[in-house]
Amino acid sequence: MTSRAIILSIAGVLAIAVASPAPAAPVAASEMGAYCRAQAAKTFGARPTYVKSTRAMPAADGSATVSGNYEDGEGHTKHFKCRYDAKGNFLDVKPAAAPKK
């Protein structure tokens, strides 16, 4: 994928994130990571290129969680989690503790 394509993809996700706090339709499992990154960048004021996330991890009740991190302006790594309900609707993004090693 070219740099231009990546930038356009990020811009598209950010446009969706800025347009509404929650999507009008459920987010597909394959898109949850990208949507989560855009929401985290917006919520925490992080540069989108510094935000990373995992794939959606489904729970027994059908909900899903996406974990991620970003580098703040001082070079520190901050962690977050995004939650989705069983229908795929984005619920929230919140700071999280660093994963245990």
C-alpha positions as CSV (number, residue, x, y, z in Angstrom):
1,M,0.0,0.0,0.0
2,T,1.4,3.4,-0.9
3,S,1.8,6.3,1.5
4,R,-0.9,8.2,-0.3
5,A,-3.3,5.3,0.0
6,I,-2.6,5.0,3.8
7,I,-3.1,8.7,4.3
8,L,-6.4,8.6,2.4
9,S,-7.5,5.6,4.4
10,I,-6.7,7.4,7.7
11,A,-8.4,10.6,6.5
12,G,-11.5,8.6,5.6
13,V,-11.7,7.0,9.0
14,L,-11.1,10.4,10.7
15,A,-13.8,12.0,8.6
16,I,-16.2,9.4,9.9
17,A,-15.1,9.8,13.5
18,V,-15.4,13.6,13.3
19,A,-18.8,13.5,11.6
20,S,-20.4,11.7,14.5
21,P,-19.5,10.5,18.0
22,A,-20.9,7.1,17.2
23,P,-21.5,5.4,13.9
24,A,-25.1,5.3,12.5
25,A,-24.5,1.6,11.7
26,P,-22.6,-1.1,13.5
27,V,-18.9,-1.3,12.8
28,A,-17.8,-4.5,11.0
29,A,-15.3,-6.6,13.0
30,S,-12.7,-6.1,10.3
31,E,-13.0,-2.3,10.7
32,M,-13.1,-2.0,14.5
33,G,-9.4,-1.5,14.9
34,A,-9.3,1.4,12.4
35,Y,-12.4,3.0,13.9
36,C,-10.9,2.6,17.4
37,R,-7.6,4.2,16.3
38,A,-9.5,7.2,14.9
39,Q,-11.6,7.6,18.1
40,A,-8.5,7.3,20.3
41,A,-6.6,10.0,18.2
42,K,-9.6,12.3,18.5
43,T,-10.2,11.7,22.2
44,F,-6.6,11.9,23.4
45,G,-5.4,14.5,20.9
46,A,-2.8,12.0,19.5
47,R,-1.4,12.1,16.0
48,P,-3.2,9.3,14.0
49,T,0.1,8.0,12.8
50,Y,1.2,7.3,16.4
51,V,-1.9,5.3,17.3
52,K,-1.7,1.5,17.1
53,S,-4.3,-1.1,17.9
54,T,-5.0,-4.8,18.0
55,R,-7.7,-6.7,16.2
56,A,-11.1,-6.8,17.9
57,M,-11.2,-9.5,20.6
58,P,-14.7,-11.0,20.9
59,A,-16.2,-11.8,24.3
60,A,-18.6,-14.6,25.2
61,D,-21.6,-12.2,25.2
62,G,-20.9,-11.0,21.6
63,S,-19.3,-7.7,22.5
64,A,-15.8,-6.9,21.5
65,T,-12.8,-5.0,22.8
66,V,-9.9,-3.4,20.9
67,S,-6.7,-2.5,22.8
68,G,-4.2,0.0,21.6
69,N,-1.5,2.5,22.4
70,Y,-0.1,5.9,21.3
71,E,2.9,8.0,21.9
72,D,2.1,11.3,23.7
73,G,3.9,14.5,23.0
74,E,6.5,13.7,25.7
75,G,7.5,10.3,24.2
76,H,5.5,8.3,26.8
77,T,3.4,5.3,25.6
78,K,-0.2,5.6,26.7
79,H,-2.7,2.6,26.5
80,F,-6.4,2.6,25.8
81,K,-9.3,0.2,25.1
82,C,-12.3,0.6,22.8
83,R,-15.5,-1.2,23.5
84,Y,-18.2,-2.4,21.1
85,D,-21.6,-3.9,22.0
86,A,-22.8,-7.2,20.7
87,K,-24.3,-5.5,17.6
88,G,-20.9,-3.9,16.7
89,N,-21.9,-0.4,17.9
90,F,-19.0,1.7,19.2
91,L,-19.5,2.4,22.9
92,D,-16.4,4.2,24.2
93,V,-12.6,4.6,24.3
94,K,-10.9,4.9,27.7
95,P,-7.4,5.0,29.0
96,A,-6.1,1.6,30.2
97,A,-3.3,0.2,32.2
98,A,-0.2,-1.1,30.3
99,P,-0.6,-4.8,29.4
100,K,1.2,-7.2,31.7
101,K,4.4,-8.8,30.2
